[in-house]
């Protein structure tokens, strides 16, 4: 890794020159349509993108920490959060907070869980949560910050949550259970109803990570898709994390953490008054934040309404069904059954990393699952031209692999390191530090 430090230019450049460089850099990145399947972008349609960007710009420089000072800002926040609560089958007693993303939403939920446990289970000094192996990495990250041990249990042979193993893993130090809707690696909704029954029986906090599905699954369900129950309609669910900047199509960063009632919400807040300026209180962990994403999602919710989100969900289902049909007719490809907008493609005939490599050569940046190996697709609305191109490339690359014409592997990972010249310095440094620790 180079030790050179890039320095601030001595003199500024012209507006035109800088913007030309910005546009050049953007043109070198994966296009929005080709980046959708790797969750690089959630764009929806051109007209709504224009709307949300313009609304965002109106509030870009306005600090969302101070919505208590402005009735108009509070109105936007209140209406957005009320809509979110309703979509999660909450009621008047439920609550919600805006956050910067799924990581912060999960952090807030587990912080509240730990605070609750300290009150109702004071004998526990080393708290644990039990989770399926499929639980998202941000849960592990959050629990490391909060000094909560995550006890993971293996998936069943069909990659579903092994409920017997999960129940057996609950011990004297367990304070909560984690479920996903859907989980990221396999795209299935965990058996939240069964988890809720266990949580009630053993007086545990059940958190549902619905960051991917929270704001798309309700519309899939309205369209007749069989979606397992996962929200506040399930007794025992105390908190839910759900990203508005995924299928709510809010401009990033924008997520939510939702609470069954004011009781759960009471463990969330961290009021600070032991300083010189009076009470300090924020929505979540983050303090200062732009109000832009809130304005963007508020605008879209009122522009699209329920009908617009349903039409969007129909288009995503069209993409899903089209890819599944192509896989079914293409030798070597095997799609996994999923409950929501994620789709995994595996193969019994060849190394699936070859498919990642072949698709990358054709301009598609795809993510993967390593255990067991599969290509991971985050489905979104695609223009028909790009969808047809993807389907054709999928078939062509698969046939080339089966015929032995393509042997270059791609990177089957989520957030991993690619070529050193292309990777950000912070990531290379982190890997270097971890490697040193592993060898000492």
GIRARA-V402306 format. One record per residue. N is the residue number from 0. RES is the residue in one letter. SS is DSSP state (a for helix, b for strand, c for the rest). BURIAL is # if it has 16 or more other ideal C-beta (glycine too) atoms within 10 Angstrom, else .. D_LAST is the distance of its C-alpha to the last C-alpha in Angstrom with 1 decimal. Layout:
{{N/RES/SS/BURIAL/D_LAST} {N/RES/SS/BURIAL/D_LAST}}
//
This chain:
{{0/X/c/./20.4} {1/X/c/./23.4} {2/X/c/./23.2} {3/X/c/./27.0} {4/X/c/./28.2} {5/X/c/./31.4} {6/X/c/./34.0} {7/X/c/./37.1} {8/X/c/./40.1} {9/X/c/./42.5} {10/X/c/./45.4} {11/X/c/./45.8} {12/X/c/./47.0} {13/X/c/./50.0} {14/X/a/./49.9} {15/X/a/./50.9} {16/X/a/./48.3} {17/X/a/./45.4} {18/X/a/./46.7} {19/X/a/./47.0} {20/X/a/./43.4} {21/X/a/./42.5} {22/X/a/./44.6} {23/X/a/./43.2} {24/X/a/./39.6} {25/X/a/./40.8} {26/X/a/./42.7} {27/X/c/./39.5} {28/X/c/./37.9} {29/X/c/#/38.7} {30/X/c/./42.2} {31/X/a/#/42.8} {32/X/a/#/44.5} {33/X/a/#/41.8} {34/X/a/#/39.0} {35/X/a/#/40.6} {36/X/a/#/39.2} {37/X/a/#/35.6} {38/X/c/#/36.5} {39/X/c/#/36.3} {40/X/c/#/39.7} {41/X/c/#/42.2} {42/X/c/#/45.4} {43/X/c/#/48.3} {44/X/c/#/51.5} {45/X/a/./52.5} {46/X/a/./55.0} {47/X/a/#/52.7} {48/X/a/#/50.0} {49/X/a/./52.5} {50/X/a/#/53.5} {51/X/a/#/50.1} {52/X/a/./49.1} {53/X/a/./52.3} {54/X/a/#/52.0} {55/X/a/#/48.4} {56/X/a/./49.6} {57/X/a/./52.3} {58/X/c/#/49.7} {59/X/c/./46.7} {60/X/c/./46.9} {61/X/c/#/48.0} {62/X/b/./45.4} {63/X/a/#/45.2} {64/X/a/#/44.2} {65/X/a/./47.8} {66/X/a/#/49.7} {67/X/a/./51.3} {68/X/a/./53.4} {69/X/c/./54.8} {70/X/a/./56.8} {71/X/a/./56.4} {72/X/a/#/52.6} {73/X/a/./52.8} {74/X/a/./55.2} {75/X/a/#/52.8} {76/X/a/#/49.8} {77/X/a/./52.1} {78/X/a/./53.6} {79/X/a/#/50.4} {80/X/a/#/48.8} {81/X/a/./52.0} {82/X/a/#/52.0} {83/X/a/#/48.4} {84/X/a/#/49.3} {85/X/a/./52.3} {86/X/a/#/50.3} {87/X/c/#/48.0} {88/X/c/#/51.1} {89/X/c/#/50.7} {90/X/c/./53.8} {91/X/c/./55.2} {92/X/c/./52.9} {93/X/c/#/49.7} {94/X/b/#/47.6} {95/X/b/#/45.2} {96/X/b/#/43.1} {97/X/b/#/42.1} {98/X/b/#/38.4} {99/X/c/#/36.5} {100/X/c/#/35.1} {101/X/a/#/33.8} {102/X/a/#/30.5} {103/X/a/#/32.6} {104/X/a/#/35.2} {105/X/a/#/32.7} {106/X/a/#/31.2} {107/X/a/#/34.7} {108/X/a/#/35.6} {109/X/a/#/32.6} {110/X/a/#/33.1} {111/X/a/#/36.8} {112/X/a/#/35.8} {113/X/a/#/33.6} {114/X/a/./36.4} {115/X/a/#/39.0} {116/X/a/#/37.1} {117/X/a/./36.8} {118/X/a/./40.6} {119/X/a/./41.6} {120/X/c/#/38.8} {121/X/c/./38.0} {122/X/c/./36.8} {123/X/c/./33.7} {124/X/c/./30.9} {125/X/c/./28.0} {126/X/c/#/29.6} {127/X/b/#/28.8} {128/X/b/#/30.3} {129/X/b/#/31.0} {130/X/b/#/30.8} {131/X/b/#/31.2} {132/X/c/#/28.2} {133/X/c/#/30.2} {134/X/c/#/29.8} {135/X/c/#/28.8} {136/X/a/./25.3} {137/X/a/#/26.9} {138/X/a/#/27.7} {139/X/a/./24.0} {140/X/a/./23.3} {141/X/a/#/26.2} {142/X/a/#/25.4} {143/X/a/./21.9} {144/X/a/./23.8} {145/X/a/./26.4} {146/X/c/./24.2} {147/X/c/#/26.0} {148/X/b/./24.5} {149/X/b/#/25.5} {150/X/b/./26.5} {151/X/b/#/27.0} {152/X/b/#/29.4} {153/X/c/./29.8} {154/X/b/#/32.6} {155/X/c/./35.8} {156/X/c/./36.6} {157/X/c/./38.5} {158/X/c/#/35.5} {159/X/c/#/37.5} {160/X/b/#/36.3} {161/X/c/#/36.4} {162/X/a/#/38.4} {163/X/a/./38.6} {164/X/a/#/34.8} {165/X/a/#/34.6} {166/X/a/#/37.3} {167/X/a/./35.7} {168/X/a/#/32.4} {169/X/c/#/34.2} {170/X/c/./33.7} {171/X/c/./34.6} {172/X/c/#/32.0} {173/X/b/#/33.0} {174/X/b/#/34.6} {175/X/b/#/34.9} {176/X/b/#/35.0} {177/X/b/#/34.0} {178/X/b/#/36.1} {179/X/b/#/36.4} {180/X/c/#/39.4} {181/X/c/#/38.5} {182/X/c/#/34.8} {183/X/c/#/33.1} {184/X/c/#/31.7} {185/X/c/#/35.0} {186/X/c/#/37.6} {187/X/c/#/39.3} {188/X/c/#/40.4} {189/X/c/#/39.1} {190/X/c/#/41.8} {191/X/a/#/42.1} {192/X/a/#/45.4} {193/X/a/#/44.0} {194/X/a/#/41.0} {195/X/a/#/43.6} {196/X/a/#/45.6} {197/X/a/#/42.5} {198/X/a/#/41.6} {199/X/a/./45.2} {200/X/a/./45.4} {201/X/a/./42.2} {202/X/c/./42.6} {203/X/c/#/39.4} {204/X/b/#/38.7} {205/X/b/#/38.8} {206/X/b/#/37.3} {207/X/b/#/38.0} {208/X/b/#/35.9} {209/X/c/#/38.8} {210/X/c/#/37.2} {211/X/c/#/38.2} {212/X/c/#/41.5} {213/X/c/#/42.9} {214/X/c/#/45.4} {215/X/c/#/46.2} {216/X/a/#/46.5} {217/X/a/#/49.6} {218/X/a/#/51.4} {219/X/a/#/50.4} {220/X/a/./51.9} {221/X/a/./55.1} {222/X/c/./55.4} {223/X/c/./55.4} {224/X/c/./51.8} {225/X/c/./50.8} {226/X/c/#/48.0} {227/X/c/#/46.7} {228/X/c/#/47.2} {229/X/c/#/44.2} {230/X/c/#/45.6} {231/X/c/#/47.5} {232/X/c/./50.2} {233/X/c/#/47.9} {234/X/c/./48.2} {235/X/c/#/45.0} {236/X/b/#/43.3} {237/X/b/#/42.5} {238/X/b/#/40.6} {239/X/b/#/40.1} {240/X/b/#/38.0} {241/X/b/#/39.8} {242/X/b/#/39.4} {243/X/c/#/42.6} {244/X/c/#/41.0} {245/X/c/#/40.7} {246/X/c/#/44.0} {247/X/c/#/45.7} {248/X/c/#/45.3} {249/X/c/#/44.8} {250/X/c/#/43.4} {251/X/c/#/39.7} {252/X/c/#/38.2} {253/X/c/#/40.2} {254/X/b/#/39.4} {255/X/b/#/40.8} {256/X/b/#/39.9} {257/X/b/#/43.0} {258/X/b/#/44.0} {259/X/c/#/46.5} {260/X/c/./48.4} {261/X/a/./48.5} {262/X/a/./46.9} {263/X/a/#/43.6} {264/X/a/#/43.8} {265/X/a/./44.4} {266/X/c/#/40.8} {267/X/c/#/39.5} {268/X/c/#/40.9} {269/X/c/./39.3} {270/X/c/./42.3} {271/X/b/./41.7} {272/X/c/./44.6} {273/X/c/./43.1} {274/X/c/./43.5} {275/X/c/./46.5} {276/X/c/./47.5} {277/X/c/./48.2} {278/X/c/./46.8} {279/X/b/./43.8} {280/X/c/./43.3} {281/X/c/#/41.7} {282/X/c/#/41.7} {283/X/c/#/38.0} {284/X/c/./34.8} {285/X/c/#/35.7} {286/X/c/./38.4} {287/X/c/./40.0} {288/X/c/#/40.5} {289/X/b/#/43.1} {290/X/c/#/46.0} {291/X/a/#/46.3} {292/X/a/#/44.7} {293/X/a/#/46.9} {294/X/a/#/50.0} {295/X/a/#/48.9} {296/X/a/#/48.6} {297/X/a/#/51.7} {298/X/a/#/53.6} {299/X/a/#/52.5} {300/X/a/#/53.3} {301/X/a/./56.8} {302/X/a/./57.2} {303/X/a/#/56.2} {304/X/a/./57.0} {305/X/a/./56.5} {306/X/a/./58.4} {307/X/a/#/56.1} {308/X/a/#/52.9} {309/X/a/./54.6} {310/X/a/./55.6} {311/X/a/#/52.1} {312/X/a/#/50.8} {313/X/a/./53.4} {314/X/a/#/52.1} {315/X/a/#/48.5} {316/X/a/#/49.8} {317/X/a/./51.7} {318/X/a/#/48.5} {319/X/a/#/46.8} {320/X/a/./49.7} {321/X/a/#/50.1} {322/X/a/#/46.5} {323/X/a/#/46.8} {324/X/a/./50.1} {325/X/a/#/48.7} {326/X/a/#/45.8} {327/X/a/./48.4} {328/X/c/./50.4} {329/X/c/#/47.6} {330/X/c/./46.5} {331/X/c/#/42.8} {332/X/c/#/42.2} {333/X/b/./41.9} {334/X/b/#/41.8} {335/X/c/#/40.5} {336/X/c/./42.9} {337/X/c/#/42.0} {338/X/c/#/43.7} {339/X/c/#/43.4} {340/X/c/#/42.7} {341/X/b/#/39.5} {342/X/b/#/39.8} {343/X/b/#/37.4} {344/X/b/#/38.3} {345/X/b/#/36.9} {346/X/c/#/38.1} {347/X/c/./38.7} {348/X/c/./39.7} {349/X/c/#/36.9} {350/X/c/./33.4} {351/X/a/#/33.8} {352/X/a/#/31.4} {353/X/a/#/34.2} {354/X/a/#/36.4} {355/X/a/#/34.0} {356/X/a/#/33.9} {357/X/a/#/37.7} {358/X/a/#/38.5} {359/X/a/#/36.3} {360/X/a/./38.3} {361/X/c/./41.3} {362/X/c/./40.0} {363/X/c/#/38.7} {364/X/c/#/35.3} {365/X/c/#/34.3} {366/X/b/#/31.4} {367/X/b/#/30.3} {368/X/b/#/29.3} {369/X/b/./26.6} {370/X/c/./27.4} {371/X/c/./30.0} {372/X/b/#/30.3} {373/X/b/#/33.0} {374/X/b/#/34.2} {375/X/b/#/34.5} {376/X/b/#/37.6} {377/X/b/#/38.4} {378/X/c/#/42.2} {379/X/c/#/44.4} {380/X/c/#/47.8} {381/X/c/#/48.2} {382/X/c/./51.2} {383/X/a/./52.9} {384/X/a/./52.5} {385/X/a/#/48.7} {386/X/a/#/48.6} {387/X/a/./50.8} {388/X/a/#/48.6} {389/X/a/#/45.5} {390/X/a/#/47.3} {391/X/a/./48.6} {392/X/a/#/45.2} {393/X/a/#/43.7} {394/X/a/#/46.3} {395/X/a/#/46.3} {396/X/a/#/42.5} {397/X/a/#/42.5} {398/X/a/./45.4} {399/X/a/./43.8} {400/X/a/#/40.7} {401/X/a/#/42.9} {402/X/c/./44.9} {403/X/c/./41.9} {404/X/c/./42.6} {405/X/c/#/39.3} {406/X/c/./35.9} {407/X/c/./33.6} {408/X/c/./31.0} {409/X/c/#/30.4} {410/X/c/#/27.4} {411/X/c/#/27.7} {412/X/c/./25.8} {413/X/c/#/26.4} {414/X/c/./24.9} {415/X/c/./22.5} {416/X/c/./21.9} {417/X/c/./24.7} {418/X/c/./25.4} {419/X/c/./23.4} {420/X/c/./26.8} {421/X/c/./27.9} {422/X/c/./25.0} {423/X/c/./25.0} {424/X/a/./22.7} {425/X/a/./21.4} {426/X/a/./20.2} {427/X/a/./18.6} {428/X/a/./16.8} {429/X/a/./15.7} {430/X/a/./14.4} {431/X/a/./12.6} {432/X/a/./10.9} {433/X/a/./10.2} {434/X/a/./8.8} {435/X/a/./6.3} {436/X/a/./5.4} {437/X/a/./5.7} {438/X/c/./3.8} {439/X/c/./0.0}}
//
